[in-house]
């Protein structure tokens, strides 16, 4: 796990439909941005199939490495919704009906609509803390540093908004973007030198072509605004020295 002043996160995306290409993930970008705003850096994302061993292995590998682990998908009422049971398996915890989760479901559904399949959504590892679902009632849950959430983006987002105040963040992750109008290879060497001088700043290089003109978007990310500004200033000085046009986006 990272230093307590630099909390980190991993997202485990569960679902055969994602791996088959039938469904596109709609959660990673939103969650990474939202966590970054409170100073939690997304460091890894994995996509795993609806298989208990694969889910449990991913949870056990990542929960020891990162401050927070989030899972999305696989907590609905159907036979292939096995994320909750797999998390219990990973942590070696008994698995069964959570009384408060069951109470919420019984209060929400008319008796004729509350079948055993829907009651499955009240099952959690023993000792789990519920994560409220303001959209469709069926809660997610937290156990240790693992947060289990649904895969439907609108529901997941609403649940995370309620969860964020309970997470320990750090300094917000800031970013600056500069476009240099030259191929990536022409700026690579001085950019590497700038990165070496500013190890606390993460610099990403993303080449593109617009209107038949080569360009490279350079994204500087970090928690220290002064360090970001210093790295950007060095880049701009190098570009000016080489006669390369630039455009600051943020």
Secondary structure, DSSP 8 states (H G I E B T S, - for coil): ---TTS-EEEEEEE-HHHHHTSS---SHHHHHHHHHHTT-EEEEEEEE-S-HHHHHHHHHHHHTTSSEEEEES--SSSTT--HHHHHHHHHT--EEE-HHHHHHHHHHS-GGG--HHHHGGGEEETT-EEE--TTTS--EEEETTEEEE-S-HHHHHHHHHHHGGGS---S--EEEEEEESS-HHHHHHHHHHHHHH-TTSEEEEEEEEETTEEEEEEEEEES-HHHHHHHHHHHHHHHHHTT--EEE--
